[in-house]
Amino acid sequence: MEGSGMQKSNLWILMVWMALLVGLSADAPSWSGKWHVFWKQGAFVVQLEQHGNELNGTYQPDNGVLKGTVEGNTFRGVSINAQMTNYFVFTLSPDRNAFFGNMESGDWVAGNRVEGQSTALEQPVNMSHPLTTMYTFLKLGNQVRNGNFEALERAIGLLSLSKQQQSYYYGKRMALIRKFFQVLDLCTIHKYEFPSTMEGNRTTVLFHQAGTDNTVAVKFLKENSAAGWKIKLPSEAEIDAKLKELLHAYGLEELDPNRNLQLTNPRDTMRTFIEQNERWEKGGKKYVLDTLNLSSVDPAIWEWQAPLLAHYLLGVINRVSDFVYQEIPNNPKSRMPYVYFYHPIGSIVIAPYEIEGKIRWQFTPKTLESIESLYEAMEDVPPKVDMVVRSENDLYFTLKRYAKSISPLLIKKVHDTALWQIILLGIIVLLALFVSYLSKWITFALGRKFYLTKRWSEEMITLRFLRPAQLVIFSLILLNGAHQLGLSDFLFALIKTFSYLLIVVGTTWIFYNLISIMFSALQIHARKTSTDVDEIIISLSGSILRIILVTVALFAVAEVLHIPYKTVLAGLGIGGLAFAIAAKDTIANFFGSAIIIADRPFKTGDRVKIGDDVGVIINVGIRSTKIRTTYDTILTIPNNMITREMIDNYTEREAMRVDTKFLFALDTPKEVLDEVDKKVSEFLYAHPEVDHDKIILTGVNDYTTRGILFELRFFVKAQNEVKYSDIRHRIVTDIANMIKETGIELVFIQHEEVV
């Protein structure tokens, strides 16, 4: 039994190991496929095929071979071509779409995996005439410059190299061919410069550099009748001298590969527009839109309209003719607009414009105004290059094709808007209304158990939150739906402006109510504290937040309506001045409350004297302060008046003063008066409820017709009227008895009212 159990255990372990090995084998990285490989002297295309751990491949140009083995994600092998043998180590990236490594010679090598069919393989090679040979070479060269390195081998096949050039090291040979292409790229090629008929096996064509007297003589030769015409590659010295001459004429030292993005001439603009369209999803969109002069397009619809205009323009260009960039002028000093295509409906024109102090060539506003009509007129013409509809416009063109398949009448336009667009717009409006009202029902259905739905009525919740939320939902659905319909500029701008205004209103409405609710809750909490400062600060903060919210909303409305900010600021200044004049007292009270917060002269429950008014503070608000007077009435005093008055806070005192006057008979002897003064003074200094740290005054103050005035002033240890009255009563009666014991006749006793 034990042996059987051990066998089962070993069997399970073996199965687990087999599963792991199968999983690892299935997950092993594969190098098979096509790669674009780069090194410091150029680029080439590698085709790899992996069988187990063995990996073999070929690369072009140069008819090279790769051999080696794979260990994990590392490829170790050797590169062999007609000129040299070089060992290498390449490491695959984690995503298995790129690799990096080094050759034994010290050169670095980087590669990325290529998916799909290359457009270079679709480009037919026509060598039947010097014209077709040159145009094929330029097209392939433009593709290589744009990153399609599979065109390189086919482009090199159009050149006739001398024996010395054929013996050059691969990197030097590629550098020489690249310079020759740059020479041609600095010229403007015209088809009429080529001879119409050919005699013999050799000919020379003279090309010109636009805006200069420089020329480039290019030789063509026909090695045999089967091979067709090839371009004779000039010597290295000739190429270097001519390239320097052409660059100097344009004020350049060298050619920046990304110089076309600066749009300094019509060719750069056309090249940027076409090449960056291919990179639209990878950052090319910005450069494509830079080539368009959108000054006549409403800024409110740039986001939607500009990509659509770019698609129309590319669609027309792809249908007009099969051209090369080198046909378009590239003179940076020229200011003459370039007409690429003319049609009675509209033309495609590239013209110079001054933008941020620099000249930039762009497709003209007039071109963009007519491009949709031009595209619709040529839509059925097969394009020379297949176009891919971008995701931004995919739904629009799908709907348009579907509407056209249903009935041609749906394509008919009413005031620049097709019938199918009007129908779908109506459906979108109804859908937006339905969803916005459905959101209210769903909210109440899901929120029955929440606190606010129990405390507030449905009408209050609807008014405060659901109604503005419905505005926002309706606007978002309407805006996004209309965005997909390709509406006319005017109609879409109108819908976008209307939707954004509703979004601003709804959002402001919601946040305004949220601020009110939040600060109301904070006010309730603040009232439970012992100080009014929190309550005042909360009230002020709430008001400030509301003002900021409304101000931001006003600027958002200005942005939607494209009102300049200077105008808005001026309007706020004038409106603020009018508001300040009309509500100067309210503003003064607002700042008065801020001063009360800063100085803190009193708090709730304090007994104070403000001007001639005495009472107990019962509430401090943002506009006024309420006190309960000694007559048990509520007195409301504006805060700005409080800041202008003297404030006497009785609650903050440490002791309360007693002022008492005794009137003695006029015949009272001085010795008796001195004795009374001494006894009273000793009594007060000895009394425990008298504040001895404060002043104590006793003695005769005046002789009047009615008698001798004997006054007392001292402070008792009391903070409220009840205790004060009790202490004063006991002390004064004791002093009165003391005076009577001396035999002095008391005419009367007077107390001054102390508050």
Beta strands, then each sheet from edge to edge (+ up, - down):
strand 1: 33-39
strand 2: 42-51
strand 3: 54-60
strand 4: 64-71
strand 5: 74-80
strand 6: 85-92
strand 7: 98-103
strand 8: 108-114
strand 9: 159-160
strand 10: 202-208
strand 11: 215-222
strand 12: 229-232
strand 13: 338-341
strand 14: 348-355
strand 15: 358-363
strand 16: 413-414
strand 17: 417-418
strand 18: 607-610
strand 19: 613-620
strand 20: 624-629
strand 21: 634-638
strand 22: 647-649
strand 23: 656-664
strand 24: 697-703
strand 25: 708-716
strand 26: 746-751
sheet 1: 1+ 2- 3+ 4- 5+ 6- 7+ 8- 1+
sheet 2: 9+ 12+ 11- 10+
sheet 3: 13+ 14- 15+
sheet 4: 16+ 17-
sheet 5: 21+ 20- 19+ 18- 22+
sheet 6: 24+ 25- 23+ 26-
end
